[in-house]
Amino acid sequence: MNNNPDYSNISPTYNKRYQVNPLFGIQKYLIDLVVKENPQTVLEVGCGTAYWISIIEKLIKHSIGLDLSTGMLKEGKKSSKNISFVNGNAECIPFHNKSCDLIYCVNMIHQVGDKTRYITSAFEKLKTDGIFVIIGTDPMEKNDEWFIHKFFDGTYELDKKRFPSWNYLIDQFNTACFSELDLQTLEIIESRQVGKEIFDNYFIQKDSGSQLAMLDDYEYHKGINKIEQCVKNNPRYEFATKITMKALSGRK
Ligand SMILES: C[S@@+](CC[C@H](N)C(=O)[O-])C[C@H]1O[C@@H](n2cnc3c(N)ncnc32)[C@H](O)[C@@H]1O
């Protein structure tokens, strides 16, 4: 199993997840932040299909989306002509030092191999007083759960390795010399499907997210068979999802 999927394979269908849940809590946080800070140059690292940057781009003079996957950038380019797109790596952001007012990422920190290099690179590229934000989730957080981890072998163990805890990120922000650290909950994604309702859940499709996209067909179908067997044995079985989305911000 690879540690990250090839996003170019899932880029054409990636935005379907936002039809299922537009994640209004994250939208509100980003809009409020931009209105409050009035940044001129904003960079989204790991922008994917540009879902987030296209929500705030009208409020900003220069919007830039950076991503490692050319397939994701190809989808992103369809969203707006006012966003500049750059193919590059978060670990070495390809811009001049002190060039951005706001740098943020959503649901991508778990994919970055060297998180220290990414956070240090973001610090360098920010102007004095600039803001850096990491938005995401820690699936190991107490009280969070996701049925995918129970039914698809290896996904929990892999996520445990990939996703940093918020305490780890706070230490990294402090080491990089960010100040005014703020960690807040933006929204809690919660759902519960009973028995065969689970087959209507978008997130059991193979290309719906990185966890299942990384499985080979054998492992994926093994998980689907486990779900089918579970529903057969207990038609009232509850498949639970509780994922807490948070934002950690710091000022240079
Ligand atoms: C889960 S997707 C999230 C996309 C987008 N931020 C969103 O929330 O819709 C993660 C994205 O991060 C990108 N990515 C992963 N590692 C990266 C890296 N080291 N540098 C830049 N982009 C990276 C992937 O190509 C992918 O587009």
The ligand as an SDF file (V2000), in Angstrom:
LIG
                    3D

 27 29  0  0  0  0  0  0  0  0999 V2000
   -7.0680   15.4900    0.1830 C   0  0  0  0  0  0  0  0  0  0  0  0
   -6.5630   16.5090   -1.1430 S   0  0  0  0  0  0  0  0  0  0  0  0
   -7.2190   18.0770   -0.6180 C   0  0  0  0  0  0  0  0  0  0  0  0
   -7.3880   19.0550   -1.7460 C   0  0  0  0  0  0  0  0  0  0  0  0
   -7.9960   20.3940   -1.3150 C   0  0  0  0  0  0  0  0  0  0  0  0
   -7.1680   21.0590   -0.3510 N   0  0  0  0  0  0  0  0  0  0  0  0
   -9.3710   20.1730   -0.7490 C   0  0  0  0  0  0  0  0  0  0  0  0
   -9.5250   20.2170    0.4770 O   0  0  0  0  0  0  0  0  0  0  0  0
  -10.3080   19.9790   -1.5430 O   0  0  0  0  0  0  0  0  0  0  0  0
   -4.8320   16.7130   -0.8450 C   0  0  0  0  0  0  0  0  0  0  0  0
   -4.1230   17.5040   -1.9340 C   0  0  0  0  0  0  0  0  0  0  0  0
   -2.8040   17.7870   -1.4840 O   0  0  0  0  0  0  0  0  0  0  0  0
   -1.9220   17.6000   -2.5880 C   0  0  0  0  0  0  0  0  0  0  0  0
   -0.5820   17.3230   -2.0330 N   0  0  0  0  0  0  0  0  0  0  0  0
   -0.1860   16.2310   -1.3550 C   0  0  0  0  0  0  0  0  0  0  0  0
    1.0940   16.3550   -0.9560 N   0  0  0  0  0  0  0  0  0  0  0  0
    1.5130   17.5580   -1.4130 C   0  0  0  0  0  0  0  0  0  0  0  0
    2.7440   18.2530   -1.3370 C   0  0  0  0  0  0  0  0  0  0  0  0
    3.8000   17.7320   -0.7030 N   0  0  0  0  0  0  0  0  0  0  0  0
    2.8400   19.4690   -1.9220 N   0  0  0  0  0  0  0  0  0  0  0  0
    1.7660   20.0050   -2.5820 C   0  0  0  0  0  0  0  0  0  0  0  0
    0.5730   19.3860   -2.6880 N   0  0  0  0  0  0  0  0  0  0  0  0
    0.4520   18.1810   -2.1080 C   0  0  0  0  0  0  0  0  0  0  0  0
   -2.5130   16.4440   -3.3650 C   0  0  0  0  0  0  0  0  0  0  0  0
   -2.0520   16.4140   -4.7000 O   0  0  0  0  0  0  0  0  0  0  0  0
   -4.0100   16.7580   -3.2500 C   0  0  0  0  0  0  0  0  0  0  0  0
   -4.4470   17.5900   -4.2960 O   0  0  0  0  0  0  0  0  0  0  0  0
  1  2  1  0
  2  3  1  0
  2 10  1  0
  3  4  1  0
  4  5  1  0
  5  6  1  0
  5  7  1  0
  7  8  2  0
  7  9  1  0
 10 11  1  0
 11 12  1  0
 11 26  1  0
 12 13  1  0
 13 14  1  0
 13 24  1  0
 14 15  1  0
 14 23  1  0
 15 16  2  0
 16 17  1  0
 17 18  1  0
 17 23  2  0
 18 19  1  0
 18 20  2  0
 20 21  1  0
 21 22  2  0
 22 23  1  0
 24 25  1  0
 24 26  1  0
 26 27  1  0
M  CHG  2   2   1   9  -1
M  END
$$$$
